[in-house]
Amino acid sequence: MPQIAKTRPVASPRETVNLRVKREDRGLIDRAARTLGKTRTAFMLEASRRAAEEALADQTAFLVSRAAYARFLARLDAPPQPNERLKRTMRSTAPWERG
């Protein structure tokens, strides 16, 4: 029976990022990372990626026709149509008001 060579997945190259932070900021980051069971690097990378994605998403532009934009604005300005789900939501207690 022929031997099948096992291959390892190729890791993408990594870059180093150096930061200078205040001692109290590093302590806060370390505490948060430990709380989530992550390394400082994993925690900071995840937080940075999320912030970068949000910053870029906030800059996204949608190009639509004048008619489509007018319909969009009309729907935003229109009062919500009552339905059972909306009525149930309006009757419920807000999470911050629950005991």
N, C-alpha and C positions, 0 to 999 in steps of 0.2 A: 504494500500500500504506500503511495507516495506521501511524503511529508508536506504539509501545508505550512508555509511560512507565516508566522504571526507578525502583524505589523502594528505599530503603535500609532495612535492618532498624532498628527503633526501639530504641535502647540504653536500658536501664533506668537511672534516676538512681542516682548513686553518692553515698555519704556518706564523709566524712573521719573517720579515727580517728587520734588522736595518742597516741603512747606515749613515755614517758621510760624509757630503758634505760641500764644501765651500759655503758661503752665495750667491756668484754670480752664482754658478752652480744651487743652489736651486731656485734662482730667474728666471734663464733662463728656467728651467724645469717647474716652475709654470706658466710662461708666455705662453709657448708652450701648456701646458695642457689647460689653459683657452681658448686659441685661438681655440683649437679643441673641446671645451665644455666637457672636461674630468676632472676627479679628478687627483691630483698628483699621487695617487696610481695606478689608471687605466692607466695613461699615461706611468708611469715607468714600470709597468708590461708588457704592450704591447710592448714597446721598448725593454725590456730585453728578452722577449720571441722571438721577431723577430731576435735579435742579436744571441741568443742561437741557433735558428733553422738554421740561416745562417752559424754559426760556425760549426755546426754538418754536414750540407749539404756539406760544403767545404771539409770535411774529408771523404766523401763517396767514396768508391772504387768500380769500376765496373770490374768484372772479365769476360774476353771474350777470345775466342780462338785467336791464332796468326792470323789466316785467317780473322776473323771478325775485328780485330784491324787494319790489313793491309788495308781492304776495307774502314774502317773509316778514316784512314789517307789519303787514296787516294781521298776520297770525300772532305776532308778539303783542300787538296792541289789543287784540280781541280778548274779551273776558273768557276765562275758562268755561267750558261747557260742563255743567254738573253731570256727574255720573256717580255710580255707587262707590267706586274707589276714591274719588275726590271727596265725597261726603264723609266716608269713613275716616279719611286722613284728617279732615277738618274737625271731626268730633274727638279724635284721639288726643291724649295728653302728650305734650312734647317730652322727649327723653330727659331734658334737663329739669323738667318739672316733676318727674316721678320721684317718689320717696324711696 
